[in-house]
Amino acid sequence: MSAPPSVAVCGAASWNQLILLDHLPEPVPHMQFARRSWHTIGGTSAGKALHLASLGVNVRLCSPLGTDAEGQRIRSALTAAGIDVEPLASEQTERHLNLMSDDGKRVSLYLAVPSTPTEHELSIAAEAVAAADVAVERGPRLAVCTRGAEGAIALEASGARHEVSALPADVVDTNGAGDAFMTGFLAATLRGATIDGALTAGAAQARTAVESDHLHPKLSELLI
């Protein structure tokens, strides 16, 4: 039996504080009470890596991480989730504050950004991509567009159009839904699914994300 394909994902992993409000703040001085708040891992690449790992794909994540407490916690949780984490040296770990409302609206405040990677760090990422069977990047053969509650569409270079509806879900947090969709689509494609089958798998994986407080429900066991 052949080994599953390996996927390299290069990009952001962040430490986020999420705050749920009745509505996003108006641009005037005022006070609001948060309905609830929590800390979790964020970042588009971290989300992709988590969902790929949960689908049995060997995934290596190259991401700028500091040696601070946030970076160490991110690395520990993602490693425990089955991801081969390749930290790229950074002066600090990326951090966000996300203000959210029940209707899916969000304002993201960047509290800290990673330092510019050195040539050495870029070479590490390049080596990870070269060693993988698949790298997460854009290509001209197929374009997939997620549309939130309206589902998603895919357009082939030939002009063929495919569409899938969003699945019913008990929405908790919409952060990372698009990344989850992408990984469900990719994992199904790697296993030989048709485009329509991959779209359906993507919709199912997106539901997994939006029904959790985190990018993936696995983090609820690891971030304690």
N, C-alpha and C positions, 0 to 999 in steps of 0.2 A: 504494500500500500504506500503510495507516494506521500511525501510530507506536504502539509498545507502550504500554500504560497506565503511568502513574506512580504510585508508592506512597510515601506518607510514613510513616516509622516514627519514633516519638518515645519515647526511653527510655534505658535504661542501656547503657553500654559500659564494660568494666572491664579492668584488667590483672591476670591471675591467675597464681598459681603452683599447679600441680597436683602432688600427692604421692601415689603409689600405694603402698599398704601391704598386707600379707597380710590384715590385718583392722583395723577401726577401733579406736582406743584405748579401753581400759576406763577407767572413772572412778577409777583408782588410780594412784599414782606408779609409773612403769615406763619402760623404754626400748624403742624399736623401731627397726629399720633399714628405711629406705625402699627399695623395690624399684627405683624410678626417680622422677625429678621433672623438670618442664619448665615453662616460662613460655609463656603464650599469651593471646589476647584472650578475654574472657568478656562476659557480659551478655546478657540475653534479647533486647534490641532489636538488638544487634550481630549475634547469631546469625540473627535473622530477615532482617536486611539482607543478610548474606553469602549466604544461600541464595536469596533473591529475585534478587540480582544474578547469581548463577550460572545462574539459570533464564531470563535474558534480560529481566528486569523492570527498568525504570528506577526506582531507589529512592533516596530522600533520607533520610538518618539525622540526626535532631536529638538530640544527646546531650551531657550535661554533661561537659566535658573541661578539665583544667587545662593550664597551659603547661609542666608538668613533663615529664620524659623519658618517663614512661609515656603521658601524653596525646599527645605528639608521635608516639610509635611506633604507637599505636592509629590515629591519624588517617592516618598515612602508609600503613599496611598496608591499611586499609579503602578509602582512595582508590585505591590500586593495584589493589584487587579490583573496581573499577568502581562504587563507591558514592559518591554525592554527599554528603559529610560536612558537616553544619552544626553546628560545635561551639558549645555554649552555655557561656559563661564560668563557670568554677568555680575555687575556690581550690585544689583538688586533684583528681586523677583517682581514681575509685573503684578500689580494689584488694582482691582476695580471696586467701585461702589455702584451697585445697580439699583435704581429706583423703579419699581414695577407696579402695575395695576392689574386687576382681574381680566381686563379686556385685552391683555397681551401687549400693552404699550410699555416702553422701557426707556429710561435715560441712563446711560453708562458714564460714570465719572472715572477717569483714569487717575489713580492715586500715585502710581509709580510705574515707570516703563523700564524695560531692560536696557542695558548699555549696548552700544554698537558692537556687534561681534567682530572679533579679530580675524585675520586671514586663517589663522590656525583653527579657530572654531568653525569657520565656513568650510574648511577642508574636511573636518570631521563629519559635517552634515553631508557633504558631497560623497564621501566614502560610504556613508550609510545608504544613500540613494543608489549608488553604483552596486552595492551588494544585495539589494532587494530585488524581488521579482517584479514588484509594482511600486511606483512612487505616486503619492497623491498630488496631482497637478492637473491643470487644464489641458485639454486637447481638442482638435478640430472635428473628430469623428462623431461625437455625440454631445449635445448640450442638454442638461437637465435643470429645470427651474422649479423650485418649490414655491408654493403659494399659500402657505399657512393652512387655514381652515378650508381652503378651496382645493387642496391636494397638490398635485405636481404634474408637469408636462415634460416630455422628452422629445427632442427634435434631432433626427439623424442627418448626416451630411447629404443624404439623398433627398431629403425633404419629408420623409416619413415622420408622422407625428403620433405620439403616444400620450395617454393621459390616465391618471389614477386619482380617485377621490381620497380625501383624508378619512381615516378611520375614526369612529366615535371614541372619545376618550374623556376621562375625568381629569381635566387640565389642572395641574398644580403649578407648573413653572414652564414657560415656553423657551427659556434659555437652552440653546444647543439642539433644538428640534431639527434645524436644517442639517447640522452635522450628523445627527443620528440617522436622518433619512439617507444622506450620502453614503454612510457606511453600510447600511442595510442594502442599498442598491449595489455597492461595490462588492460586498461579500457574496451576494447572490450571483452577480456577474462572474466572479471568479469560480463559482461552482457550476457554471454553464447555463444559468437561467436566461430566458429570453428577456428582451427589454421590458415587456409588460410584466413578466414575473419578477424582475428586479425592481420595478416601480412598486409593485405590491409589497415586496419585502422591505423596501425603503419606508413605505407608509407605516408598516407594522413597527419598525424600529423607531420611527419618530414618535409613535404613541408611547413606547417604552420611556422615552425621554421626558415627554410633557407630563406624564403621570408621576414624576419623581421630583423631589426637592433639589436634586443634583443633576449633573450632566448625564449620569447613569445611576440607576438605583443601587448598583454595587457600592457606590461611595457612601451610602447610608450605613453600611457595615464597617467601613474602613475609617471614616472620619468621626471618631468617637473620643 
